[in-house]
């Protein structure tokens, strides 16, 4: 069997940065309790590894953080948090490590800056996603109106219409969906400003996967089943390859893949290197460990 990896796969910059921040926090704060604010990433294997290191998980709104948390270290995940949560952490006297992805920080700043100028902030993305909650919170903290739009149907039904608005996006939204939303809103709001805040990491993995599918008999997409960008990779693989499957660990490799001559590997932006390595090793050995 020949195993080919996509040219770009696995951890994106923001996720790798957050995981490394958690690992360093454990090493440097051996006498303190280390927590992440909500699950650090959408990958069970990575979360279990952090748990073994002693990292606990708080609720995303920090409601379970002690009033006096001076003996705690709290890591803000790559998604970021709204200003009200940041203020709560500061008041608790815990040590805060801000691992918000730089691209998300940029979107938060842009939302706040345009809000201060009197713009309505329109945010394309999943209303319940941590990143969207954080960005919209920054917009509202600046005094701006902020509306989250999940799809082009919601864009078409937007009412009332703002006189001046800026459109931002969740960094991991589908570029096609964002373009659809922007197109609808441009017709309704003549002076709409549209910012390109989609992270290129998602598109880079998609492009690498398309190239990979041309050279293999089957593709394994490795990642969390609740990860949006991983599920989008699976949909692309299913369209382009006769054999495609989503797995979280090597134990889930379908038996049919061991009979293929050329197997491709791709992985979502929250998939750690050690999981990808384990899948490749299992395929090479011809058995599931």
Secondary structure by P-SEA (a helix, b strand, c coil): ccccccccccccaaaaaaaaaaaaaaaacccbbbbccccccccaaaaaaaaaaccccccccccccccccccbbbbbccccccaaaaaaaaaaccbbbbcccaaaaaaaaaaaaaaaabbbbbbbcccccaaaaaaaaaaaaabbbbbbbccaaaaaaccccccbbbbbccccccaaaaaaaaaaaaaacccbbbbccccaaaaaaaaaaaaaaacccbbbbbcccccaaaaaaaaaaaaccccccccccccccccccccccbbbbbbcccccaaaaaaaaaaaaacccc
